[in-house]
Amino acid sequence: MNCLLIFDHLNDIVFTKVNKEFANHINDFAVVQGLLEKSKECEVDIDIIVQIFSPIITSHRIMNCQFGNSYFSIQCEDDLTIYFDEYMGYLFVAISNDTEIHMKKYISICVTIVRYLCGPDVYQLKAKKERFELATKLIDSWSYLNTTDQATCIETVEQLIVNADLSTATIKALKESIEKLAPQIDCNRIHALVLVQNKFLSLYSSQNAKELSSADVLFLYDSQQQYNHERNQAHGYRYPQLPNPFSRYQIATLNAYHM
């Protein structure tokens, strides 16, 4: 059972990500509380979620704003735990029966993904369908990689060691890519990097760009994996695809507008 909800300062929902098990659980609970006449299969009404969680969200905000003593989690029946995190006044609520260590990491990753996609305007998740869908896909991509890829699980990117000639040629290609891209996007702060499957090969940054943080690289890695997943699906490949790691490579560029 897993659920992610994002509430604004008015306790309205701007983003939901629930699985079928949680949707059925909420509907059954709503019937018991008299909020629904009949339980729905695999569908959940946003208004029902707001009615159920509004007292908890209000309590969390009061404890945080008036007493400066907010809580991170609430233990519920059936081994369910509610976890909280906050970003730009928006409250992230994750509900699961998974371990505390995993859920702390999960909700932190969700906040990071939303921060990269929306900046301070988290409401874009509700106003723009493409942002909502991309956030959902990136969270799913991270969840998959976290269980299948050791580098993602320990939050690192493995360095691919190659000979000096190939390394020099790669850096030269990245530099030329940046020089051609900069005039087109009217930005002189750009990073370009090469990922060979799940391994880091090379990175080149323009002169005025700030150094990439580990979160930047991991976010790009997650984005690249999601892009490959969609491309493979478009070509009828099964996910994950495991070809020769040197059969192709990807060049990812980051317009470092936030630096």
Secondary structure, DSSP 8 states (H G I E B T S, - for coil): -EEEEEE-TTS-EEEEEE-HHHHHHHHHHHHHTTS-SS--SS---HHHHHHHHHHHHHHHHHHHHTTS---SEEE-GGG-EEEEEEETTEEEEEEESS-HHHHHHHHHHHHHHHHHHHTT-TTHHHH-HHHHHHHHHHHHHHHHHHHH-HHHHTT--EE----HHHHHHHHHHHHHHHHHHHHHHT-S-EEEEEEETTEEEEEEE-TT-----HHHHHHHHHHHHHHHHHHHHHTT--SS----TTS--EEEEEE-TT-
